[in-house]
């Protein structure tokens, strides 16, 4: 049985991915800060699917914890860098510590885990970095978040060309029905779109893409279309229109 390590496994897409991989007979290493949620998830997966689920309760913004993970689990087959969070609001309206935490978790954590795990992974193993469609444009009122995801987009696409023994993939969800809006203090958008997919739908799409060895995946026609047309606009113009949209969402 293969083993997958998923960060940010206690909710959202990470939680949904955990259930899908367990259903498909993968052993799991589930990493997050919320002990009770991970404990319940572990018990549910082991009982329902007869797999092994190990939980690691830790703050992934601390480098020492990342080193512990990479030393402890050298033989995994798939690493999914999913942990991250965002913040909605004027840049000056929330404290500096939030920006620092966001940069640490959204950028430094996947970079460090990728570097530490890639050294020991077997041929054919996989690293999947989950970014966001927000990484393809500057997003006012979520400036730091979109910038961190832009970094992960460029970083992942770049290192894909550097590794021949392992597969490195970039998966980009758009707006999804998760706790993200609640944590980021951002209302769910109703502008220019109708149905917002569930975490389970997005996770299943990503799982299917991973099984097909796809290296660059954007969820949904709507997101693919927006990213495609954004290529034809100057980033300053994109920021202007996105600012209008974001403020409408907030109101």
C-alpha positions as CSV (number, residue, x, y, z in Angstrom):
1,X,0.0,0.0,0.0
2,X,1.2,3.5,-0.9
3,X,1.4,6.3,1.6
4,X,0.4,9.9,1.2
5,X,1.2,12.8,3.5
6,X,-1.3,15.6,3.5
7,X,-0.8,19.0,5.2
8,X,-3.8,21.0,6.3
9,X,-5.8,17.7,6.5
10,X,-8.3,18.8,9.2
11,X,-10.7,20.7,6.9
12,X,-11.5,21.7,3.4
13,X,-9.8,20.2,0.4
14,X,-7.2,18.5,2.5
15,X,-9.9,16.8,4.5
16,X,-11.7,15.7,1.4
17,X,-8.5,14.4,-0.2
18,X,-7.8,12.3,2.9
19,X,-11.1,10.5,2.5
20,X,-10.6,9.9,-1.2
21,X,-7.1,8.5,-0.8
22,X,-8.2,6.3,2.1
23,X,-11.1,5.0,0.0
24,X,-8.5,4.1,-2.7
25,X,-6.5,2.1,-0.2
26,X,-3.7,4.6,0.6
27,X,-2.2,4.8,4.1
28,X,-2.2,8.4,5.3
29,X,-0.1,10.8,7.4
30,X,-2.5,13.6,8.3
31,X,-0.9,16.9,9.4
32,X,-2.7,19.9,11.0
33,X,-2.9,21.9,14.2
34,X,-6.5,20.9,15.3
35,X,-6.1,17.7,17.3
36,X,-9.7,16.8,17.8
37,X,-10.6,17.1,14.1
38,X,-7.6,15.0,13.1
39,X,-8.4,12.4,15.8
40,X,-12.0,12.1,14.5
41,X,-10.8,11.9,10.9
42,X,-8.2,9.2,11.7
43,X,-10.8,7.0,13.5
44,X,-13.3,7.4,10.7
45,X,-10.8,6.5,8.0
46,X,-9.4,3.5,9.7
47,X,-12.8,2.1,10.6
48,X,-14.4,2.7,7.2
49,X,-11.5,1.9,4.8
50,X,-9.2,-0.4,6.9
51,X,-6.1,1.8,6.2
52,X,-3.5,3.2,8.5
53,X,-3.9,6.9,9.4
54,X,-1.2,8.6,11.4
55,X,-1.8,12.0,12.8
56,X,0.8,14.7,13.4
57,X,-0.5,17.7,15.4
58,X,1.9,20.5,14.6
59,X,2.3,24.1,13.6
60,X,3.8,23.9,10.1
61,X,5.0,27.5,10.2
62,X,7.8,26.3,12.4
63,X,10.9,25.1,10.5
64,X,11.8,22.6,13.3
65,X,8.5,20.8,12.8
66,X,9.1,20.6,9.0
67,X,12.5,19.0,9.7
68,X,10.9,16.5,12.1
69,X,8.3,15.5,9.4
70,X,10.9,15.0,6.7
71,X,13.1,12.9,9.0
72,X,10.3,10.8,10.3
73,X,8.5,10.0,7.0
74,X,11.2,9.4,4.4
75,X,9.4,6.6,2.6
76,X,6.2,8.3,1.5
77,X,5.0,8.1,-2.0
78,X,3.0,11.3,-2.3
79,X,3.5,14.7,-0.5
80,X,0.5,17.1,-0.8
81,X,1.4,20.6,0.3
82,X,-2.1,21.9,1.0
83,X,-1.9,23.9,4.2
84,X,-2.5,27.6,3.9
85,X,-4.8,30.4,4.8
86,X,-5.9,33.9,3.5
87,X,-7.1,37.2,4.8
88,X,-9.7,39.5,3.3
89,X,-9.6,43.2,3.9
90,X,-7.6,46.4,3.3
91,X,-3.9,45.7,3.7
92,X,-3.6,48.2,6.6
93,X,-6.7,46.8,8.4
94,X,-5.1,43.7,9.9
95,X,-1.9,43.2,11.9
96,X,1.6,42.5,10.6
97,X,1.7,39.1,12.3
98,X,-1.1,37.9,10.1
99,X,0.9,38.8,7.0
100,X,4.0,37.1,8.4
101,X,2.1,33.9,9.3
102,X,0.5,33.8,5.9
103,X,3.9,34.2,4.1
104,X,5.4,31.5,6.4
105,X,2.7,29.0,5.9
106,X,1.8,29.6,2.3
107,X,5.3,30.1,0.9
108,X,8.1,28.9,3.3
109,X,6.3,25.7,4.4
110,X,5.8,24.2,0.9
111,X,9.3,25.3,-0.2
112,X,11.0,23.7,2.8
113,X,8.9,20.5,2.7
114,X,9.5,20.2,-1.0
115,X,13.3,20.6,-0.6
116,X,13.5,18.2,2.4
117,X,11.3,15.4,1.1
118,X,12.5,15.5,-2.5
119,X,16.0,14.4,-1.4
120,X,14.9,11.0,-0.2
121,X,11.8,10.2,-2.3
122,X,11.8,7.1,-4.5
123,X,11.7,7.3,-8.3
124,X,8.2,8.0,-9.4
125,X,7.1,9.6,-6.2
126,X,5.1,12.8,-6.3
127,X,5.0,16.2,-4.7
128,X,1.8,18.2,-5.2
129,X,1.7,21.9,-4.4
130,X,-1.8,23.3,-4.1
131,X,-1.9,27.0,-5.0
132,X,-5.0,28.9,-6.2
133,X,-6.4,30.7,-9.2
134,X,-5.7,33.8,-7.1
135,X,-2.0,33.2,-8.0
136,X,-2.6,34.3,-11.6
137,X,-3.5,37.9,-10.9
138,X,-3.1,40.6,-8.3
139,X,-6.1,40.6,-6.0
140,X,-6.9,43.8,-4.0
141,X,-8.2,43.2,-0.5
142,X,-6.4,39.9,-0.6
143,X,-3.0,41.3,-1.6
144,X,-0.7,39.1,0.5
145,X,-2.7,35.9,-0.1
146,X,-2.7,36.3,-3.9
147,X,1.0,37.2,-3.8
148,X,1.8,34.0,-1.8
149,X,-0.1,31.9,-4.3
150,X,1.6,33.6,-7.2
151,X,4.9,32.6,-5.7
152,X,3.9,29.0,-5.4
153,X,2.6,28.9,-9.0
154,X,6.0,30.2,-10.4
155,X,8.0,28.2,-7.9
156,X,6.3,24.9,-8.8
157,X,6.3,25.4,-12.5
158,X,10.0,26.2,-12.4
159,X,11.2,23.2,-10.3
160,X,9.1,20.8,-12.4
161,X,11.9,21.3,-15.0
162,X,14.6,20.4,-12.4
163,X,13.5,17.0,-11.2
164,X,13.6,13.9,-13.4
165,X,13.1,11.2,-10.7
166,X,10.0,12.5,-9.1
167,X,6.8,14.1,-10.4
168,X,6.1,17.6,-9.2
169,X,2.6,19.0,-9.8
170,X,0.7,22.2,-9.4
171,X,-3.0,22.1,-8.6
172,X,-5.1,25.3,-8.5
173,X,-8.6,25.4,-7.1
174,X,-10.8,28.4,-7.4
175,X,-13.4,29.5,-4.9
176,X,-14.6,26.4,-3.1
177,X,-17.1,25.6,-0.3
178,X,-14.7,25.4,2.6
179,X,-13.8,27.2,5.8
180,X,-11.6,29.5,3.8
181,X,-14.0,32.4,3.6
182,X,-14.7,32.2,7.3
183,X,-11.0,32.2,8.2
184,X,-10.2,34.9,5.7
185,X,-13.3,36.9,6.8
186,X,-14.4,37.0,3.1
187,X,-18.0,36.5,2.0
188,X,-18.7,33.9,-0.6
189,X,-18.7,35.5,-4.1
190,X,-21.8,35.6,-6.2
191,X,-20.3,37.9,-8.8
192,X,-20.1,36.5,-12.4
193,X,-20.7,33.0,-11.3
194,X,-23.3,30.6,-10.1
195,X,-22.5,27.3,-8.4
196,X,-19.5,27.1,-6.2
197,X,-18.0,23.5,-6.0
198,X,-17.7,21.6,-2.8
199,X,-14.3,20.5,-1.4
200,X,-15.3,16.9,-2.2
201,X,-15.8,17.7,-5.9
202,X,-12.5,19.6,-6.2
203,X,-10.6,16.9,-4.3
204,X,-12.0,14.2,-6.5
205,X,-11.0,16.1,-9.6
206,X,-7.5,16.6,-8.2
207,X,-7.2,12.9,-7.3
208,X,-8.2,11.9,-10.8
209,X,-5.6,14.3,-12.2
210,X,-2.9,13.0,-9.9
211,X,-3.7,9.4,-11.0
212,X,-3.4,10.5,-14.6
213,X,0.0,12.1,-13.8
214,X,-1.0,15.6,-14.8
215,X,1.5,18.2,-13.7
216,X,-0.6,21.4,-14.0
217,X,-4.3,21.4,-13.1
218,X,-6.9,24.1,-12.8
219,X,-10.3,23.2,-11.5
220,X,-13.3,24.1,-13.5
221,X,-14.1,25.7,-16.9
222,X,-14.9,29.0,-15.2
223,X,-11.5,29.3,-13.6
224,X,-9.7,28.1,-16.7
225,X,-11.5,30.7,-18.8
226,X,-10.7,33.6,-16.4
227,X,-7.1,32.6,-16.2
228,X,-6.9,32.4,-20.0
229,X,-8.4,35.8,-20.7
230,X,-6.3,37.4,-17.9
231,X,-3.2,36.8,-20.0
232,X,-4.4,39.5,-22.4
233,X,-4.6,42.2,-19.8
234,X,-2.0,44.3,-18.1
235,X,-1.8,43.4,-14.4
236,X,-2.6,47.0,-13.4
237,X,-5.9,46.8,-15.4
238,X,-6.6,43.4,-13.8
239,X,-6.1,44.8,-10.3
240,X,-8.5,47.7,-11.1
241,X,-11.3,45.4,-12.2
242,X,-10.6,42.9,-9.4
243,X,-10.8,45.7,-6.9
244,X,-14.3,46.6,-8.1
245,X,-15.3,42.9,-7.8
246,X,-13.8,42.4,-4.4
247,X,-15.5,45.4,-3.0
248,X,-18.9,44.3,-4.3
249,X,-18.3,40.9,-2.6
250,X,-17.5,42.7,0.6
251,X,-20.7,44.8,0.5
